[in-house]
Amino acid sequence: MRLDDLPTTQGAAVAEPAVSRVDRPAPRPVRITRAEELRLQLADEIVRGQLAPGAPLDETEIARRFSVSRTPVREALRQLAASGLIEARAHRGAVVARPTLKRLNGMFEAMAELEALCAGLAAERMAATERAGLEAIHKELRMLSHAGNPERFHEVNERFHNAIYAGSQNGYIAEMALATRVRVQPFRRAQFRNLGRLAKSHAEHDRVVVAIMRGDRTGAANAMRAHIELVRGEYEIYAVSV
C-alpha cells in the first residue's frame, strides 16, 4: 500500500512542526545566509573532489573568490569543521579533511538508529495536525521528484525529516538526530545527484509515512532505518563516480 491509498486527514489545518530549540521556527525561510551559501558551495566542492584532502582553506582567498567579507567565510568554515569536512588547526588555518570510510559508516549507522527511533515514536505520538503537515511535505517532494530538481528536493527533504523529529515528541532525541544530520548532511545531499535517486527517495519516504499514518511504530522505525542505509549506499555510488 502507498500513502495515496490511505484516507487523507480532514478538518485540521496543515502545520509544520519545528524541532524544539535546535531548528528554525520558520519552516521555510525566505533566504539562507551568505555563510550557509558558502558552506554548501565549499561542501559540494569537497565531496566532489574539487578541493582535495589536505588542500588549505585560506579565509582571505575564499573571501576574495566569493566577493564577501571574512565574517561569513569564518562562519562557513566553522560549520564545515563541525561536519568533519575540514580540519581547523590552531594558528595554521584550515585544511580539507575527508572522513575515513570507517568513520563515515559510523556516522551513517548512528544516523539510521536515531532517525528510526524518531520515526517509531512519531508513529505513536504525532498529533493530527502534525500528520497532516507531514503528508503535505511528502506530496511536495513527490512533485519535486517528477520535476527533477535535486537542490529544491534537498531543501524540502530537510523539512520532511524535521517534521518526523518533532513528531517524536522527545526534544532531546530530536536534538541528537539533528546534530548528527548536520555532520552527515553534505554526504546525504550529494547522493541526490544520482540518476533516478529523487524518485527512489520519495518511494522510501512513502513507506515511512504509511507506517506513521497507521500508528505502526515498528514498521516506521524499520522503514526509516532502511531508508538511511540506502542513502549511505547511494552516497558510495556517487563517491566513486566523481
C-alpha positions in Angstrom: 0.0 0.0 0.0 1.1 3.5 -0.8 0.3 6.7 1.1 -2.2 7.7 -1.7 -4.2 4.7 -0.7 -4.8 5.9 2.8 -7.6 8.3 3.8 -6.5 11.9 3.9 -6.5 13.9 7.1 -9.7 16.1 7.3 -10.7 19.0 9.4 -7.2 20.0 10.6 -5.1 22.9 9.5 -1.8 21.8 8.0 1.1 22.8 10.2 4.8 22.0 10.0 6.2 21.4 13.5 9.7 22.7 14.3 12.2 20.7 16.3 12.4 22.4 19.7 15.5 24.6 20.3 17.6 23.1 17.5 15.7 24.1 14.4 14.5 27.4 13.0 10.9 28.4 14.0 10.1 29.3 10.4 9.8 26.1 8.3 10.6 27.8 5.0 13.0 30.8 5.4 12.9 33.4 2.7 16.6 33.0 2.0 19.6 31.3 3.6 22.5 33.3 5.0 25.6 34.0 3.0 27.6 31.8 5.4 25.2 29.0 4.6 25.6 29.5 0.9 29.4 29.4 1.3 29.2 26.3 3.4 27.0 24.5 0.8 29.3 25.5 -2.1 32.5 24.5 -0.3 31.0 21.3 0.9 30.0 20.4 -2.6 33.5 21.1 -3.9 35.0 18.9 -1.1 32.6 16.0 -1.7 33.1 16.2 -5.5 36.8 16.1 -5.0 37.4 19.6 -6.5 39.0 20.5 -3.2 41.4 17.7 -2.4 42.2 16.3 1.1 44.9 18.4 2.6 44.2 21.5 0.5 44.5 24.7 2.5 41.4 26.9 3.0 42.6 30.4 3.4 39.9 32.8 4.7 41.2 35.8 2.7 41.4 33.9 -0.6 37.9 32.4 -0.1 36.5 35.9 0.7 38.1 37.3 -2.4 36.8 34.5 -4.6 33.2 34.9 -3.5 33.4 38.7 -3.1 32.4 38.6 0.6 33.9 39.7 3.9 35.8 37.3 6.1 32.9 37.1 8.6 30.7 34.7 6.6 33.7 32.8 5.5 34.8 32.2 9.1 31.3 31.0 10.0 31.1 28.7 7.0 34.5 27.1 7.9 33.3 26.7 11.5 30.3 24.8 10.2 32.4 22.7 7.9 34.7 21.8 10.7 31.7 20.6 12.8 30.7 18.4 9.8 34.1 16.8 9.8 34.8 18.0 6.2 37.7 20.2 7.2 40.2 20.3 10.0 40.7 23.6 11.8 44.2 23.8 13.0 45.2 26.3 15.7 47.4 29.1 14.3 47.8 27.2 11.0 44.5 27.7 9.3 42.0 25.1 8.0 42.6 22.2 5.5 40.3 19.9 3.7 39.8 16.6 5.5 37.8 13.6 4.5 36.4 11.1 7.0 37.7 7.6 6.7 35.3 5.0 5.4 35.0 3.6 8.9 34.2 7.0 10.3 31.6 7.8 7.7 30.0 4.4 8.1 29.8 5.0 11.8 28.1 8.4 11.3 25.5 6.9 9.0 24.9 4.0 11.4 24.2 6.4 14.2 22.0 8.5 11.9 20.0 5.4 10.9 19.3 4.5 14.5 18.4 8.0 15.7 16.1 8.6 12.7 14.5 5.1 13.2 13.8 6.0 16.8 12.2 9.3 15.9 10.0 7.7 13.2 8.9 5.0 15.6 7.9 7.5 18.3 6.3 9.7 15.7 4.0 6.8 14.7 2.7 6.7 18.2 2.7 10.3 19.2 2.1 12.6 16.2 -0.9 14.9 16.6 -3.4 15.1 13.7 -2.1 18.5 12.6 1.5 17.1 12.5 0.4 14.1 10.4 -1.4 16.5 8.0 1.8 18.6 7.8 3.9 15.5 7.1 1.5 14.4 4.3 1.7 17.9 2.7 5.5 17.9 2.7 5.6 14.3 1.3 3.3 15.4 -1.6 5.5 18.4 -2.3 8.5 16.0 -2.5 6.6 13.8 -5.0 6.1 16.8 -7.3 9.8 17.8 -7.0 10.9 14.2 -7.7 8.9 14.4 -11.0 10.4 17.9 -11.7 14.0 16.5 -11.2 15.2 19.4 -9.0 17.7 18.0 -6.6 18.5 21.3 -4.9 14.9 22.1 -4.1 14.3 18.4 -3.2 17.1 18.6 -0.7 15.6 21.7 0.9 12.2 20.2 1.3 13.7 16.8 2.4 15.2 18.7 5.4 11.7 19.8 6.4 10.4 16.2 6.0 12.9 14.8 8.4 12.4 17.8 10.8 8.7 17.0 10.9 9.4 13.5 12.0 11.9 14.6 14.6 9.3 17.0 16.0 6.6 14.3 15.9 8.6 12.1 18.2 7.6 14.5 21.0 11.1 14.0 22.5 13.1 17.1 22.3 16.4 15.5 23.5 16.3 12.7 20.9 15.3 15.3 18.2 18.3 17.4 19.1 20.7 14.4 18.8 19.2 13.4 15.5 19.5 16.9 14.1 23.1 17.4 15.4 24.1 14.1 13.7 22.3 15.0 10.5 24.3 18.3 10.3 27.5 16.3 10.3 26.3 13.8 7.6 24.4 16.4 5.6 27.0 17.1 2.8 27.1 13.3 2.1 23.3 12.9 2.2 22.9 15.9 -0.2 25.5 14.6 -2.7 23.5 11.4 -3.3 20.6 13.3 -4.8 22.6 13.8 -8.0 22.5 10.1 -8.8 20.3 9.2 -11.7 16.8 8.3 -10.5 17.6 9.0 -6.9 14.8 11.5 -6.2 12.1 9.0 -7.2 13.7 6.3 -5.1 14.0 8.6 -2.1 10.3 9.5 -2.4 9.3 5.8 -2.6 11.4 5.1 0.6 9.7 8.1 2.3 6.3 6.7 1.3 6.9 3.5 3.3 7.9 5.6 6.3 4.8 7.9 6.0 2.4 5.0 5.5 3.7 3.3 8.7 3.4 6.6 10.7 -0.1 7.2 9.5 -1.1 3.7 10.6 0.5 4.2 14.0 2.9 1.3 13.3 5.9 2.0 15.5 8.0 -1.0 14.4 7.1 -0.5 10.7 8.0 3.2 10.8 11.3 2.5 12.5 12.3 -0.3 10.1 11.3 1.8 7.0 13.3 4.8 8.2 16.4 2.6 9.1 16.3 1.0 5.6 16.0 4.5 4.0 19.1 5.8 5.7 21.0 2.6 4.9 20.1 3.1 1.2 21.2 6.8 1.4 24.6 5.6 2.6 24.7 3.2 -0.4 23.7 5.9 -2.8 26.5 8.2 -1.5 29.0 5.4 -2.0 27.8 5.1 -5.6 28.1 8.9 -6.1 31.6 9.0 -4.5 33.1 6.5 -6.9 31.6 8.4 -9.9 33.3 11.8 -9.2 
